[in-house]
Protein backbone atom coordinates (compact mmCIF):
# COMPACT_ATOMS: atom_id res chain seq x y z
CA UNK A 1 0.00 0.00 0.00
CA UNK A 2 1.24 3.48 -0.89
CA UNK A 3 1.41 5.89 2.04
CA UNK A 4 0.68 9.42 0.90
CA UNK A 5 1.35 12.43 3.12
CA UNK A 6 0.03 15.92 2.62
CA UNK A 7 2.46 18.78 2.36
CA UNK A 8 2.58 20.97 5.45
CA UNK A 9 2.30 23.94 3.05
CA UNK A 10 -1.03 22.81 1.60
CA UNK A 11 -3.87 25.15 2.51
CA UNK A 12 -7.18 24.27 4.08
CA UNK A 13 -9.61 26.08 1.76
CA UNK A 14 -11.49 24.52 -1.12
CA UNK A 15 -9.63 26.56 -3.75
CA UNK A 16 -6.17 25.85 -2.37
CA UNK A 17 -3.70 23.54 -4.03
CA UNK A 18 -3.25 20.43 -1.91
CA UNK A 19 -0.19 18.38 -2.70
CA UNK A 20 0.56 14.89 -1.40
CA UNK A 21 3.86 13.04 -1.61
CA UNK A 22 4.81 9.36 -1.44
CA UNK A 23 8.25 7.75 -1.48
CA UNK A 24 8.25 4.80 -3.88
CA UNK A 25 11.22 2.63 -4.88
CA UNK A 26 13.80 5.35 -4.26
CA UNK A 27 11.72 8.04 -5.96
CA UNK A 28 9.00 10.51 -5.08
CA UNK A 29 5.46 10.62 -6.43
CA UNK A 30 3.41 13.82 -6.26
CA UNK A 31 -0.37 14.10 -6.68
CA UNK A 32 -3.25 16.50 -6.12
CA UNK A 33 -5.04 15.37 -2.96
CA UNK A 34 -8.35 16.56 -4.40
CA UNK A 35 -7.95 14.06 -7.26
CA UNK A 36 -6.28 10.99 -5.70
CA UNK A 37 -7.15 8.76 -8.67
CA UNK A 38 -5.84 11.30 -11.17
CA UNK A 39 -2.43 11.71 -12.70
CA UNK A 40 0.71 11.92 -10.61
CA UNK A 41 4.20 13.17 -11.24
CA UNK A 42 7.09 10.78 -10.67
CA UNK A 43 10.61 11.97 -9.84
CA UNK A 44 13.84 10.23 -8.95
CA UNK A 45 15.47 11.56 -5.76
CA UNK A 46 17.90 13.89 -7.57
CA UNK A 47 15.22 15.42 -9.79
CA UNK A 48 12.88 15.99 -6.82
CA UNK A 49 15.67 17.60 -4.80
CA UNK A 50 16.40 19.89 -7.75
CA UNK A 51 12.71 20.80 -8.03
CA UNK A 52 12.58 21.74 -4.34
CA UNK A 53 15.65 23.97 -4.72
CA UNK A 54 14.06 25.80 -7.67
CA UNK A 55 10.72 26.20 -5.85
CA UNK A 56 12.43 27.59 -2.74
CA UNK A 57 14.38 30.07 -4.89
CA UNK A 58 11.15 31.24 -6.54
CA UNK A 59 12.38 30.31 -10.00
CA UNK A 60 9.15 28.69 -11.19
CA UNK A 61 6.69 31.55 -10.75
CA UNK A 62 4.52 29.63 -8.31
N, C-alpha and C positions, 0 to 999 in steps of 0.2 A: 504494500500500500504506500502511495506517495503522501508524504507529510508536507503540506503547504503551510507557510506562515505569512501572515500579513505584515507588510512593511509598517514600521512604527511611524512613518511619515504619511501614511494614507489617512485621508480625512474621514470624518464621520457623516457628512451630508450626502444626500442622494446624488448630487451632481459632481461629487469629488471622484477623482481617479483613485481606485483602490488596487494596489499591486500586491500580488502574493508571489513568494519565491519558494522553490524546492531544490534541494541538492540531490542530483541523480547521477550516478556513475561518474563522479568526478567533475560534473558540470553543474550548471545552474539553469533551471527553467523559470520563466517569468510568465504570469498570466494576469488577466483582469479578474478580480474576485467577483465582479458582477456577472461575469460570463464564464463560469468554471469549466464548462464543456466546450468553450470556444478555442480559438487558436492560442498557441503559446510560443514564446521565443525561447530558443535553446542556445546557451553559450557554453564554451569551455571556460575553465577557471580564469585563464589569462585574458580572454576577451571580456568576460564579465568585470574583472578588476579594471580593465581599461575603460569600460563603459562608466563605472562608478567614478573614476578619476575625472572623466570628461563632464559628467553631470555635476560633480562637486565644483568644478571650475566654471560652470555656467556656459560651457561651449556649445550646448545643444539647443539653446533657446527654449528651454522648458520652463 
